């Protein structure tokens, strides 16, 4: 279950054909012209979209059309929508030739503009996370569904018709994680909450849930993880990537951590502790029964080839404000072989790794291009205590020529080259 960014083709017609499906955004429809039949004459504009709250995705009831000039608004049933184009939304007139009825709120109905747009997302503990700037919709099988909310600034730009300036990725949160606090109070509330029921969680494999957690930001990640029972939390913690494991452990309450540990085997705990910082490992070890703790320490003390013993200083790291021209000048004046440094790492003032840029992209860019704008983030990293076999798995998964090595605080301390890790594994005794 991962969050996907899907760009809609707004210039194409969106029709009601049952075989047709398309993703698009509410901001693209709000205030769009509305026309009756095939008449190109505007009769009103979109004031809101009405949805029925059903599982797994709310589906559209209809479009509220504002006519102006003292004429009452109409609720056009969704099944009467013929097509949606750049020039307008076209609908079939009522059989009796009369206007459609006014919108009258009903239990279980949701208005996108009134109830979702601009509302604050809260996590389970009630902390503010982000604001809903747009709603991501799927038209399929003759119906329209809510599939995500967009927390990125892109929704704001689309709303005001300046989406040509969009260059950031959308920040889409799956609808099943987002619910209004109370539908009875929706009109009065100014916020929603992230939610994931235990029934939904129980049906997800630990590996899939771990992948989903890794797609979420800090507060969202902790909100979902805190909703897991101890057995499922242990399963997810075992399946998560090392960076996510450290993040999840860092915010665990002592009682919750103790209950999770009881659900994990000694080998699983060894694997977890091996990627934690010293302080994290010490705190967690205090919660392990004495006999198991002794076994874990013995296994951790065994000699393993880890990243810090394999890493190299053959890499280049620069601040994010460095330009492409400045970097290339620096490289030409150095003794580096360009084929030995395929990637340039971007670091903060405290040497914390924040991004990476492919050297080929820098060579092809303009001299004025700022690396902080070219970089990819987050970066696939290797913890300094990662064992060689796990590092080899990362190389196989991502096909990189080298991987950066970081400490527990994400400070860049070296790199591991593909050739070196392969040599290290070959040299090890069976």
N, C-alpha and C positions, 0 to 999 in steps of 0.2 A: 504494500500500500504506500505508494510514494506520491509526492506532490509533483505534478507536471505543469510546465508552462506551455500553453497552446495559444499561438497567435491566430486570431480569426482573419478571414479574408472578407473585410467589410464591403468590398466593392462587388461581391458576388451576391446574387439573389438568394435569400433564405426562404425556401418554399415549404409547403405542408406535405410534400410527397413523402410517403411512408418509408421509402428507401433512403431518403436523404438525411444526413446528419451534419451538424456544424457546431463549433464552439464560437461563442462571441461574448461580449460584455454588456451589462446593463447600461453603462455610461454611453454606449453607442446608440442606444435606443431612446433614452430619456430626451424628451422635447423634440423627437423626430416627428416630421409631418405625418398626418394620418389622412388617407384618402378612401372614399367609398368606391367599391367595385374597381373597375379599371380607369375610373375618372382621375385624371392627374390633378384636379383641383383640390387644394387642401381644405379639409373640413375641421381640422383641429390638430392637436399635438399630444404626444404621449406624456401623461402626468405621472403614471406609475404602472407597475406590473403587480398583479395579484397572484399569489401562489397558495396552494393547499398543502399543509404540513402533513406529508405522508412519508413512510419509509420505502426505500432507502433515501430517495431524493424528493424534495417538494416539487410538484408539477404545477404549471401555470393554469390559473382559472381564467384570466383574461387581462385585457389592457384597459386602463382608465384613460379616457380621452378627454382633454380639456378643450372646449370650443371657444370660450370667451364670449364677449358681447352679451353677457347675461344669460346665455343658453346653459342649461344644466349639463354637467359632465355625464358621460356614458361609460358603462362597463361593457366593452366588446368581448364576448366569449372567445377564448383562444381558438376553439374549433372553427370560428368564423374568419380567422386571419387567413388571407389568401397567400400573401407573399410579403417579404421584407426586403426593401432595396434602399440604396443610398438616398434616392429621391423621396422615399416615404414608405409607410406601412399601409397595405391595401387590405380592406376587409369586405366581406359580403354583407349586404343590407339584410335587415330582419325580414322574415317572410311576410309579415303584415304591413310592411312599409313604414312602420313607426320607429322612432328612435329606440335604442336599447335602454334598459332601465339604468338608473343611477346606481353607483356603488353603495352597497349596504354591508357593513362589516359583519362577518360571521365567525363563530368559534373555529379556531384552527386555520384561519386565513392569515397570510403574511403579506405586507406591502413592502416592496424592496426599497423604494425611496424613503418612505416614512419610518420603517422599522429596522432597516439594515444599514443603509448608506450613512457614513459618518459616525456610526456607533462604536463605542469602545469595546475591545475584546478584553475580558478578564480571564485570569487563570483560575483554577479551582480554589485557590486560597484568596481570591478576590483582589489580586494585584493587577494593575493596569498593564496591558501588554502593547496593543497597537490599535489603530483605528481602521475600520472597514472603509476603503476607498473605492471599491467596486465589487460587483458580483459576477462571477464567471458562470455562464449558462451553456447548456447543451440542448440543442434542438434535434430530436430524433424520433422516428416512428410517429410523426404527427403531433408530438408533445414537446414541451419546453421544461427543462429541469434546472434546478440550482445544484451545481456540483462543487463550487469553491467560493470562498470570499477572498478578495485580493487586498492585502495589507500594504502593498507597495505604493509609492508616490505616482506610479503610472496611471492608476485609476483617476487621480485628481487631474492629471494632464488630459486624459481622454475626455473627462467630464466637461472641460473647458475648451475642447476642440484643438488642443495644441499637442496632440499625440505624436506629431512629427519630431518632437524633441525627446521622445522616449528612447533611452539607451540602457536602462537598468532591466534586470530580469524581474518578472512579476513574482510576488510573494504570495502564492496561493495556498490556502489552508483548506483541506477537505471539509465538506459540509458536515460529515459525521462527527467531526471534532468541535463543531460550532453550533450552539443552540441558544435561542433567546432564553433569558432567565425565567420568564413567565409569560405565556402568551396572553393571559388575561390582563397583564400589566404592560404589555409590549409598548403601547402608545405612550405610557408615562415613563418607562425605563429608558435610560440612556446608555445601556451597556448590554453585552452578551457575555456568555462564559464558554470557555473551552470545555468540552465534555466528552467522555468516552465511557459508556456503561460497562460494568463488569461482564455482562452477558456478551457484549460485542468483543471485549478483550479475550474472553475465554475461547472464542472461536478462531482467534488468530494464532498461527504458529509463531513460536518465539523468534525465529529468524526473521519473519516478515515484520513483526512488531518492532524488532531491533532496527531494521532498515528504516521503518517509518519514523522512529524516534531520532535517528541520525539526521533526518531531513528537517527536523524542527529546531527552532532557536532555543536558547537556554531556558527561558521561563516556560515556554510551551512544552519543552522536553520534560522538565521537572513536573509540570502539572499532570501530564499523561502518566509518567512513571509512578507518581505518588498514588495514582488511582489503582495500581496493580496490587493484587494480593501477593503474599510472600513467594508462593510457588511460581507464579508467572513472572514476578520480578527477577527471581533467580535465573529462570530460563532466559529472559531477555538480557540480563547482565552477562550471562555466559556467551550469548551469541553476538553481542555488540562489539564494534571495533574498539581498539585500545583507547583512542581519544574519548569516545563516548563513555567507555567504562569509567575513566577518570572523572569525567564531568558528573556522571550519575552518583558515584561514590562520594564526591566532594560535598554534595548537598543532602546526604542521607542522615536522618535522625538516628541516634544510637539504638533505639528500640527497634526501628524498622530494619536497620542493618543487621542486628542480631537475628531477627526472624528470617531474613533472607539467607544468612549464612547457614542456618540449620537445614535449608533446602538444597545446599550445594555439597557435592562430594569433595574429597581431598584433592583429586587431580584438578577439578574445576577451580577450587580455591587457589591452588598453586598457580594456575594459568592467570587468574585474576590478579593475585598479589604481585606477580612478576612484572605487571605493567603499571602498577600504582607507584606514586612517589613514596619516599621513605616514610614520611609522616602519615600518609594515608594507610600504608601497609601496617605500620605500628598500631594505629588506632583500630584497624579492623582485626588485627591479630589478637588484641585484648579481648575480643568478643568470641573467639574460638575456644571450645573446650580444650583443656590442657593437653590431653593425649593427642588430639588431632593437630594442635598447634605444633607439637614436637615433630610430627611427621611432615608437616608443611615446611618447617624450618630446614629439616634435613634435605628435603627435595630442592628447596630454593638454594641451598648451599652447594648443590652439585655443580660442577664446572660446566657451564654452557657458553658457547660462543655467542656473544651479544653484540648489538649494533655498535656500542662505544669502542669495542675492540676491532671492529672492521671498518670504521669510518675513516674518511680521508678529508684533508683540508683543501683539496682541489675543487674549489667552487667559488662563485662570485656572489656577493650579497651587497645590495645598495639600498639607500632610502627610497621611499615611494615618490619623492619629488624629483628624482633623477630623470633627465631626458634621455632619449635614445641616442642623440648625438654625443652627449657627455659620456655615456657608457661605452660606446664604440671607440671613442678617443682613448678612454682608459684602457680598454682591452688591447688596442693596437700598440700602446706604450708598454704593455706588460709582457711577461714571458709565457702567458697562457697559450696553449694550442686551442683554437676555437672548437675543434671537434671534441675536446675533452670537457667542455663546459656547455652542454646543450641547453641548459636552463639558467636563468638569472633569478635569484631569490630576492624578494622584497622584504625588508625588515623595518620594524619600528625603531625609535630611538634607543630602546632598551634591548635591541637585538632579538625581539620577539618576531617570529616568522608570520607574515601577514599575507603573502601572495607569491606567485611565481609567473614568469614570462618565458615563453619559448624564444631562444635566441634568434631563430629564423624570423619570427614575427617582428623582432626589434630591427633586424637588418632591412626588412621590407617597409618599415614605417618611416615617417618623416623625422628629421633630426629633432624637431620641436616636440614630438610626442612624449608625454609624461608616462613613465613606467607604471605609476600608481593607477593610471586609467587603462593601461593595457593588461594588467595582471589578472590572473585567475585566482579566485579564492572561494572556499578554503583550500588548503594545500594537502595533498596526501603525504603524510609524514611517517617516520619511523621513531618510536620511543627509544631512548638510548639504551634501555634494558631489554629490547626486543630480541628474541633468539633468532639465529640464522635461518632456521626453517620457515619461520613466520615471515621474515623479510623476503625470502625467495617466493613465497606465495603472493606477496604484494607485487613483486616484479612480474610474476606470471599474470596477475589480474589486470594490471594497468599498462604493461608494456613500456615502462619508462626506462631510460638509460641510467638514471641515478635517482636516488630518493634522499630527501633531507632528513637528518637526524636531529631530534629535539629533546630537551630535558622535560621534566614534569611541568614546567611553566611555559612550554612552547618556545623557549629560546633556541635559536639555531646554533648547533655546536659542531656540525660537520655534515658530510654526505656519505652515502654508501653507493658505490658504483656496481653496476650489474656484474661486470667481470669479476670484481673482488668477491662478491657474495657467492658466485658460482665456484670460484677457486677454493673459497673457505669450506664449502660443503663437500667438495671433492676430496679435500685434504683430510677431512675428519674421518676417524676410524669408524667402522661399522659396529 
